[in-house]
Amino acid sequence: MAQRDYYESLGLDRRASQDEIKRAFRRLAHRHHPDVNPDDPGAEARFKEIAEAYSVLNDPEKRAEYDLYGRVAPGQVPTGDVWDTFGGISDIFEAFFGGAAAPRGRQVRRGNDLRYDVEVTLEEVLTGVERRLEVERPRACDACGSTGSKSESAERACPTCRGAGQVRQQRATPFGRITTINTCPNCGGEGAVVSDPCPTCHGSGRKMVLDRLTVAIPAGLEEGGMIRLNGEGEAGERGAPAGDLYVVVHVKPHRLFVRHGRDLACEAPLSFATAALGGTLRVPTLEGEDEVHISPGTQTGESFTLLGRGLPDARTGVRGNQHITVRLVTPQRLTDRQRELLSEFAEEGGEEVEEHRSWFERIRDVIRGEEDE
């Protein structure tokens, strides 16, 4: 069965942030939950559609795959009930109420994912290209080994959560008052804070670093395609895993070609003589010039195809085609001999062609005609 448009299911634009995705899901899930709509037989189906869309778009890796290919692998799409969709009650609490259900033990805060936009030409889409990136982001502090403190035993119990790493909150929901247990905002769930912070990173275990990276952009990537660089995002706090870096590719408009998936389209000028008599027309491609055979009697607006001269598919490498639309060009300056030949051509075909005369000659003939009267 074809997958739905997940962005449309949540009423979102494709550029929506992760926070916007969460807010949209919470709003729609509350509205369409079967318990809120006991008399609506379609509520459960709508709720599952919303849950499926959220489970994909809320996961950066699944979202990147969906944005690139318009689908995710069959094993990545939830097929069970709503609990299976979110992987358990903790994810349900996170989606609905913004908190986790009773986390156990010290929590680690993974680093944030980052986005980097690059621009490529159509020629680079054809062959693939490498790009050098300059990325400034928090990385592990080497002065303290990402611990955040000058000494290994310089931690004390967090005064906010008293060492539990969790704080309790109560919220009013359509289902009644719900008590949630959230990660402590002061210690990040660790239950401890640093008493002698590292002077380099000021206790965070991270410092800003400007790094130079190289990313390989594969041939055939579409506008807005993303490449994931594992672990190249922000470093996690105090030794937690780093996030990922997503490189978003944009394709520059070309002065000659318009892209339609794997196919390319362009226009080419065609002379009257070649259109009438037939012949060979040299046309541009991304790899130089090629030839198109023009049949006698070709009309302006007709299209010709060069097989395999388009762009490659990002997954299979199979190239598309190039389509050339010809536009008849009327010469603006003719020699006397050319004018004579065209007049003969018109007479032979029974056309009446007005003799080429200057504006003054025409005025003179009008005046002479009036005098004769």
C-alpha positions in Angstrom: 0.0 0.0 0.0 1.3 3.4 -0.9 2.5 5.5 2.0 0.7 8.7 2.8 2.2 12.2 2.7 3.3 12.4 6.3 3.7 16.2 6.2 0.2 16.5 4.9 -1.1 14.2 7.6 0.2 16.6 10.3 -0.6 19.8 8.3 3.0 20.8 8.1 5.4 22.3 5.6 8.5 20.2 4.6 10.7 22.8 6.3 9.0 22.3 9.7 11.2 22.1 12.7 11.2 19.2 15.2 9.4 21.4 17.7 6.7 22.2 15.2 6.3 18.5 14.4 5.8 17.7 18.1 3.3 20.5 18.6 1.3 19.5 15.5 1.1 15.9 16.7 0.1 16.8 20.2 -2.7 19.0 18.9 -4.0 16.5 16.4 -3.7 13.5 18.7 -5.7 15.2 21.4 -8.4 16.0 18.9 -8.6 12.6 17.2 -7.9 10.2 20.0 -10.5 7.4 20.1 -11.2 8.0 23.8 -12.2 11.6 23.0 -14.4 10.5 20.1 -16.1 7.3 21.3 -19.0 7.8 18.8 -16.7 8.3 15.7 -15.8 5.0 14.0 -13.1 6.7 11.9 -11.3 8.3 14.9 -9.0 5.3 15.4 -7.9 5.3 11.8 -7.1 9.0 11.8 -5.2 8.7 15.1 -3.1 5.9 13.7 -2.4 7.9 10.5 -1.2 10.8 12.7 0.9 8.5 14.9 2.5 6.9 11.9 3.5 10.3 10.4 4.9 11.4 13.8 6.9 8.3 14.3 8.7 8.9 11.0 9.1 12.7 11.0 10.1 12.9 14.6 13.1 10.6 13.9 15.9 12.5 12.1 17.2 9.5 10.3 13.8 8.3 9.1 12.8 11.8 8.2 16.0 12.2 6.1 15.2 9.0 4.3 11.6 10.0 3.7 12.6 13.5 2.4 15.2 11.9 0.0 13.2 9.0 -1.4 9.5 9.9 -0.5 9.2 6.8 1.6 11.0 4.8 4.3 12.0 1.2 4.3 9.0 -1.2 5.0 10.5 -2.2 8.4 10.7 1.4 9.5 6.9 2.1 9.2 4.9 1.1 12.2 2.2 -1.6 11.6 1.0 -2.4 15.1 -1.1 -0.4 17.5 -0.2 3.1 18.9 2.0 1.6 21.6 4.1 -0.2 19.1 4.3 3.0 17.0 6.0 4.9 19.8 8.0 2.1 21.2 6.4 2.1 24.7 4.8 4.3 27.3 7.8 6.5 27.6 7.5 7.7 24.1 3.7 8.2 24.5 4.4 10.5 27.5 7.0 12.4 25.5 4.7 12.9 22.5 1.6 14.0 24.6 3.0 15.8 27.6 6.5 16.8 26.7 8.1 14.6 29.4 9.4 11.1 29.9 7.7 8.5 32.1 9.8 7.7 35.1 13.4 7.6 33.7 15.7 5.3 35.6 19.3 6.1 36.6 21.5 8.9 35.4 20.5 10.4 32.1 22.8 11.5 29.3 21.9 14.3 27.0 22.8 13.6 23.4 24.2 16.5 21.4 21.9 18.4 19.0 21.8 17.6 15.3 23.0 20.4 13.0 22.1 21.4 9.5 24.5 22.7 6.8 23.2 23.9 3.4 25.4 23.6 0.2 24.7 24.6 -3.4 25.7 22.6 -6.5 25.4 23.0 -10.2 23.6 20.7 -12.6 27.0 19.6 -14.0 27.9 18.6 -10.4 24.6 16.7 -10.0 25.6 14.8 -13.2 29.0 13.6 -11.9 28.8 14.0 -8.1 31.1 16.3 -6.2 33.0 16.8 -2.9 32.4 19.9 -0.8 34.6 21.4 1.9 32.5 22.5 4.9 33.5 24.8 7.7 31.4 24.0 10.7 31.5 25.7 14.1 29.9 23.7 16.8 30.4 22.5 20.4 32.8 19.6 20.6 34.2 17.7 23.6 36.5 19.8 25.8 40.0 18.2 25.7 41.1 20.2 28.8 38.8 18.3 31.2 38.1 15.2 29.1 34.5 16.4 28.6 33.7 15.9 32.3 33.2 19.6 32.9 35.3 19.7 36.1 38.9 20.3 37.0 38.9 17.1 39.1 37.1 13.8 38.8 35.5 14.0 42.3 34.2 17.6 42.1 30.5 16.8 41.8 27.8 17.3 44.4 24.1 16.4 44.5 21.8 18.6 42.4 19.9 21.0 44.7 16.9 21.0 42.3 16.1 17.3 42.1 18.2 16.3 45.3 20.2 13.8 43.3 17.2 12.0 41.7 17.7 13.5 38.2 14.0 13.9 37.9 11.3 16.4 38.8 7.5 15.8 39.0 4.9 17.9 37.3 1.1 17.8 37.1 -0.7 18.9 33.9 -4.4 19.2 33.0 -5.2 17.2 29.8 -8.4 16.1 28.1 -8.1 12.8 30.0 -7.8 14.4 33.4 -4.8 15.5 35.5 -1.6 13.6 34.6 1.5 13.5 36.7 4.6 13.3 34.6 8.2 12.8 35.6 10.6 14.9 33.6 14.4 15.2 33.4 15.7 17.7 35.9 16.5 21.0 33.9 19.3 21.9 36.3 21.5 18.8 36.1 20.1 17.3 32.8 19.1 14.1 34.6 22.5 13.3 36.0 21.5 14.0 39.6 24.8 15.9 40.2 26.3 19.2 39.3 29.9 20.3 39.0 31.3 22.2 42.0 34.7 23.2 40.4 33.9 23.9 36.7 36.6 23.6 34.1 37.9 27.1 33.2 38.0 26.1 29.5 34.4 24.9 29.0 32.9 26.5 32.2 31.5 23.1 33.4 29.7 22.0 30.2 32.3 19.6 29.0 32.2 21.2 25.6 33.9 24.1 23.8 33.3 25.8 20.5 35.5 24.5 17.7 35.7 25.4 14.0 36.2 22.2 12.0 36.8 21.7 8.3 35.0 18.6 6.9 34.6 17.0 3.5 31.3 15.6 2.3 30.8 13.5 -0.8 27.6 14.6 -2.7 26.5 11.6 -4.8 25.4 12.1 -8.5 21.7 12.5 -9.1 20.7 14.0 -5.8 17.5 16.0 -5.9 16.8 19.5 -4.7 16.6 19.4 -0.9 18.3 16.0 -0.6 20.1 15.4 2.7 23.3 13.6 3.6 23.8 12.5 7.1 27.3 12.7 8.8 27.1 10.5 11.9 28.5 12.1 15.1 29.4 15.4 13.4 26.8 17.5 15.2 27.1 19.1 18.6 28.9 17.1 21.3 26.8 15.8 24.1 27.2 17.3 27.5 29.8 15.7 29.8 30.7 12.8 27.5 27.3 12.1 26.1 27.1 11.0 22.4 27.3 13.7 19.7 24.5 14.5 17.4 24.6 14.2 13.6 25.2 16.8 10.9 22.7 16.9 8.0 24.0 18.4 4.8 21.1 19.8 2.7 21.8 20.1 -1.0 20.3 22.9 -3.2 20.7 22.9 -7.0 21.5 26.2 -8.8 19.2 27.2 -11.7 20.8 26.6 -15.0 20.8 29.1 -17.8 19.9 26.5 -20.5 18.3 23.5 -18.9 15.3 22.9 -16.7 15.3 19.7 -14.6 12.3 17.3 -14.4 13.5 14.5 -12.1 16.1 12.6 -14.1 15.2 14.4 -17.4 16.4 17.7 -18.7 14.7 20.1 -21.1 15.9 23.0 -23.2 15.1 25.0 -26.3 17.2 25.3 -29.4 16.9 27.8 -32.4 16.1 26.3 -35.8 16.6 28.0 -39.1 13.9 28.2 -41.7 16.0 26.3 -44.3 16.8 23.4 -41.9 13.1 23.2 -40.7 11.9 23.0 -44.3 14.6 20.8 -45.9 15.6 18.7 -42.8 19.2 18.3 -41.7 21.3 18.1 -38.5 21.0 20.5 -35.6 23.8 20.8 -33.0 22.4 21.2 -29.5 24.0 21.7 -26.1 24.2 19.0 -23.4 25.8 19.0 -19.9 28.7 17.2 -21.5 29.2 19.3 -24.6 27.4 19.4 -27.9 25.4 16.6 -29.6 23.5 16.3 -32.8 19.8 15.9 -33.4 18.3 14.8 -36.8 15.7 17.2 -38.1 13.0 15.8 -40.4 11.9 17.9 -43.4 8.9 20.1 -42.6 9.6 20.4 -38.8 7.4 22.9 -37.1 8.3 25.3 -34.3 7.5 23.8 -30.9 8.3 20.2 -31.9 10.4 18.2 -29.5 13.3 15.8 -30.0 14.9 13.5 -27.4 18.5 12.5 -26.7 18.3 9.2 -24.9 20.5 8.8 -21.8 21.7 12.4 -21.8 19.8 13.4 -18.7 20.8 13.1 -15.0 21.4 9.8 -13.2 19.1 8.3 -10.6 20.6 8.7 -7.1 20.0 5.1 -6.2 20.4 3.1 -9.5 22.6 5.4 -11.5 20.4 5.0 -14.6 20.3 8.3 -16.6 17.3 10.1 -17.8 16.8 11.8 -21.2 17.2 15.2 -22.6 14.3 16.8 -24.5 14.9 19.6 -27.0 12.1 21.9 -28.2 13.0 23.7 -31.4 12.0 27.3 -32.0 11.9 28.6 -35.6 14.1 31.7 -36.1 13.1 34.3 -38.7 16.0 36.1 -40.2 15.9 39.9 -39.7 18.5 40.9 -42.3 18.4 39.5 -45.8 20.7 40.1 -48.8 19.2 41.0 -52.1 19.8 37.5 -53.4 18.1 36.0 -50.4 15.1 38.3 -50.7 14.8 37.4 -54.4 14.9 33.7 -53.7 12.3 34.0 -50.9 10.0 36.0 -53.3 10.3 33.3 -55.9 9.6 30.7 -53.2 6.5 32.6 -52.1 5.2 33.0 -55.7 5.8 29.3 -56.4 3.6 28.5 -53.5 0.9 31.0 -54.5 1.6 33.5 -51.7 1.3 37.3 -52.2 4.3 39.0 -50.8 4.4 42.8 -50.6 7.4 44.3 -52.2 9.8 45.7 -49.7 9.7 49.5 -49.9 10.7 52.2 -47.6 8.2 54.4 -45.6 9.0 57.4 -47.9 8.4 55.4 -51.0 5.0 54.4 -49.7 4.0 58.0 -48.9 5.2 59.1 -52.3 2.9 56.5 -54.0 0.0 57.7 -51.9 0.6 61.3 -52.9 0.9 60.4 -56.6 -2.3 58.4 -56.4 -4.2 61.4 -55.0 -2.7 63.7 -57.8 -3.8 61.3 -60.5 -7.4 61.5 -59.2 
